Amino acid sequence: MATTTLNFLHPHKPPPTSPSSPLPLPLPLRPILPRRLPLPLPLPLPRLHSSPNSPGPTSSCPVPHDQQPINEYQTLSTSFPFSWAAAPLAQFSTRLAITGLGFGLLVGLPVSWAGAVGSVPDPGRLVLGSVSGGLFMMTLAVVRMYLGWAYVGNRLLSATVEYEETGWYDGRIWVKTAEVLARDRLLGSFQVKPVLNRLKNTLVVLALSLFACVALLMDLERRQEDSYALSNETGGRAVAGVYNAESARLFEPDAFCGKSDVP
């Protein structure tokens, strides 16, 4: 009874509550980024200058050093006159023009002068003969360069290499490895083929120019023969540049005794 009275006088109080506060905001979600993978290391580029003692794709190659296609390319690109073809277009054209001009003046012009008929040679024939000689020499130089670059290009693009160990009687064939074949074909496609295309175009231009000069020379020769035939048909004895009255009186004075003029 006493306990009931005490509970009535002192009722049970609820636990104190904290003042009202706003609810905590949720944290922003972070995007899940993909994990970065480590970048692969770059592959080593093939060496252009290889030697038998240096490690690389050619270290196990049985082909002699001077017969390997990559070394043949290096030798060809620095030798005379094959290096002209790989030079810039201005240098290539200048060197080729100087070669043709020198040969035309030193060889073509004297030969044209010696082969001219008459005491006074035709200037047109001399010029055309000199130009034809220069063009012919330029054509030979370009053909020689083309053959050398085509030989090296075929060996670079081929999957096999023919070589000789000690002489022509012990020729062998070596099959290139995948690494060597990729390197050689890359070099042949981007270094040798542009040079071959330039030489082909140069040969076409030189051939057309030489054909035009020869055609003009033949036309001049035909015209001169027509003039000779016309003078013979009219019964005249004077041929321009070959035979005239003055030269006849010097060498055959008896034939013109009593004649004041010779047609």
C-alpha positions in Angstrom: 0.0 0.0 0.0 2.8 2.3 0.8 4.5 1.5 -2.5 1.4 2.4 -4.4 1.2 5.7 -2.5 4.8 6.6 -3.3 4.3 5.8 -7.0 1.3 8.0 -7.0 3.1 10.9 -5.4 6.2 10.5 -7.5 5.2 9.2 -10.9 7.9 7.7 -13.2 9.4 10.4 -15.4 10.4 9.5 -19.0 14.1 10.0 -19.8 15.0 13.5 -21.0 15.1 13.8 -24.8 17.5 16.0 -26.7 16.1 19.0 -28.6 14.9 18.4 -32.1 17.7 18.5 -34.7 17.7 17.9 -38.5 18.5 14.5 -39.8 22.1 14.0 -41.1 22.4 14.3 -44.9 23.6 11.2 -46.7 27.1 11.2 -48.0 27.5 11.8 -51.8 28.2 8.6 -53.7 31.6 8.5 -55.4 31.7 7.0 -58.9 33.5 3.8 -59.2 36.3 4.4 -61.6 37.9 1.5 -63.5 41.3 0.5 -62.3 44.1 1.8 -64.4 46.2 -0.9 -65.9 50.0 -0.2 -66.3 51.0 0.8 -69.8 53.0 -1.7 -71.8 56.6 -0.9 -72.3 57.4 0.3 -75.9 59.0 -2.2 -78.1 62.6 -1.5 -79.1 63.0 -0.2 -82.6 65.1 -2.3 -85.0 68.7 -1.1 -85.6 69.6 0.0 -89.1 73.3 -0.4 -88.4 74.0 -4.0 -87.4 77.2 -5.8 -87.0 78.0 -9.4 -86.4 79.1 -8.7 -82.8 76.1 -6.6 -81.8 73.1 -8.4 -80.3 69.9 -8.0 -82.3 67.8 -9.8 -84.9 70.8 -10.3 -87.2 73.0 -11.8 -84.5 72.0 -15.4 -85.4 71.9 -14.7 -89.2 74.2 -16.9 -91.1 74.4 -14.4 -94.0 77.7 -12.6 -94.2 77.7 -9.0 -93.0 78.2 -7.4 -96.4 75.5 -9.6 -98.0 72.7 -8.8 -95.6 70.0 -6.8 -97.3 69.9 -4.1 -94.6 73.7 -3.5 -94.9 73.4 -3.5 -98.7 70.8 -0.8 -98.4 73.1 1.3 -96.2 76.0 0.9 -98.6 73.8 1.7 -101.6 72.3 4.8 -100.1 75.7 6.4 -99.5 77.5 5.3 -102.7 78.0 7.2 -105.9 75.8 7.8 -107.9 73.0 5.8 -106.2 72.8 8.3 -103.4 71.5 10.9 -105.9 68.2 9.1 -106.2 67.5 9.3 -102.4 68.4 13.0 -102.2 65.8 15.7 -102.3 64.2 16.3 -105.7 66.0 19.6 -106.3 69.4 18.1 -105.7 68.6 15.0 -107.7 67.5 17.1 -110.7 70.4 19.5 -110.5 73.1 16.8 -110.4 71.4 14.9 -113.2 71.2 18.1 -115.3 74.9 18.9 -114.7 75.8 15.4 -115.8 73.8 15.7 -119.0 75.1 19.2 -119.8 78.7 18.2 -119.2 78.5 15.2 -121.4 76.6 17.1 -124.1 79.2 19.8 -124.3 82.3 17.7 -124.0 81.2 14.7 -126.1 77.9 15.3 -127.9 78.9 18.6 -129.5 82.3 17.5 -130.8 80.8 14.4 -132.3 78.0 16.4 -133.9 80.6 18.8 -135.3 82.7 16.0 -136.7 79.8 14.3 -138.3 78.4 17.4 -140.0 78.6 17.5 -143.8 80.1 20.7 -145.4 82.4 23.4 -144.3 79.6 25.2 -142.4 77.6 22.8 -140.2 74.0 23.4 -139.5 73.6 25.0 -136.0 70.3 23.3 -135.5 71.9 19.9 -136.0 74.7 20.7 -133.6 72.4 21.8 -130.9 70.1 18.8 -131.3 73.1 16.4 -131.4 74.5 17.9 -128.2 71.2 17.7 -126.4 70.6 14.2 -127.6 74.0 13.1 -126.2 73.3 14.7 -122.9 69.9 13.0 -122.7 71.4 9.7 -123.6 74.0 9.9 -120.8 71.3 11.0 -118.3 69.2 8.0 -119.3 72.1 5.6 -118.8 72.8 7.0 -115.3 69.1 6.7 -114.3 68.9 3.2 -115.6 72.0 2.2 -113.6 70.6 3.7 -110.5 67.2 2.0 -111.0 68.8 -1.4 -111.4 70.8 -1.0 -108.2 67.8 0.2 -106.1 65.5 -2.5 -107.6 68.0 -5.2 -106.7 68.2 -4.1 -103.0 64.5 -3.6 -102.8 63.8 -7.1 -104.0 66.1 -8.5 -101.4 64.5 -6.4 -98.7 61.0 -7.5 -99.6 61.8 -11.1 -100.2 61.2 -13.7 -97.4 64.5 -15.5 -98.3 68.0 -14.3 -98.8 70.4 -15.9 -101.2 74.0 -15.6 -100.2 77.4 -17.1 -100.8 79.7 -18.2 -98.0 83.0 -18.3 -99.8 82.2 -18.2 -103.5 79.7 -18.7 -106.3 79.9 -22.5 -105.9 78.5 -22.7 -102.4 75.4 -20.5 -102.6 72.8 -20.9 -99.9 69.3 -19.7 -99.0 68.4 -18.4 -95.6 64.8 -17.9 -94.6 64.3 -14.7 -92.7 62.8 -14.7 -89.2 59.6 -12.9 -88.5 61.3 -9.9 -86.9 63.9 -9.5 -89.7 61.2 -9.9 -92.4 59.0 -7.2 -90.8 62.0 -4.8 -90.4 63.2 -5.4 -94.0 59.7 -5.0 -95.6 59.1 -1.8 -93.6 62.4 -0.4 -94.9 61.7 -1.5 -98.4 58.2 -0.2 -98.5 58.9 3.3 -97.1 62.5 3.9 -98.2 63.1 2.0 -101.4 59.8 2.1 -103.2 59.5 5.9 -103.3 63.0 6.1 -104.9 62.0 3.5 -107.5 58.9 5.5 -108.4 61.0 8.7 -108.8 63.4 6.9 -111.1 60.6 5.4 -113.2 59.1 8.9 -113.7 62.5 10.3 -114.6 63.1 7.5 -117.1 59.7 8.3 -118.8 60.5 12.0 -119.1 64.0 11.3 -120.4 62.8 8.8 -122.9 60.2 11.2 -124.3 62.7 14.0 -124.6 65.3 11.8 -126.3 62.6 10.5 -128.7 61.7 14.1 -129.6 65.3 15.1 -130.2 65.8 12.1 -132.5 62.6 12.9 -134.4 63.8 16.5 -135.0 67.2 15.2 -136.2 65.5 12.8 -138.6 63.3 15.6 -139.9 66.3 17.9 -140.5 68.0 15.0 -142.4 65.0 14.4 -144.5 64.7 18.1 -145.4 68.4 18.2 -146.4 68.0 15.1 -148.6 64.9 16.7 -150.3 67.0 19.8 -151.1 69.7 17.6 -152.6 67.2 15.7 -154.7 65.6 19.0 -155.9 69.0 20.4 -157.0 69.8 17.2 -158.9 66.5 17.3 -160.7 67.0 20.8 -161.9 70.4 19.9 -163.3 72.2 22.3 -161.0 75.7 21.5 -159.7 75.6 23.7 -156.7 74.6 22.1 -153.4 74.4 24.3 -150.3 77.2 23.5 -147.8 78.7 20.8 -150.0 79.4 22.0 -153.6 79.5 25.5 -155.1 81.1 27.3 -158.0 84.0 28.8 -156.0 85.2 25.5 -154.6 84.8 23.9 -158.0 87.1 26.5 -159.7 89.7 25.9 -157.0 89.9 22.1 -157.4 88.9 21.8 -161.1 90.0 24.9 -163.0 90.3 23.0 -166.4 86.6 22.1 -166.3 85.6 25.7 -166.4 87.8 27.1 -169.1 85.9 29.7 -171.1 82.9 29.7 -168.7 82.2 32.8 -166.7 79.6 31.4 -164.4 78.7 28.0 -163.1 75.1 27.4 -162.0 
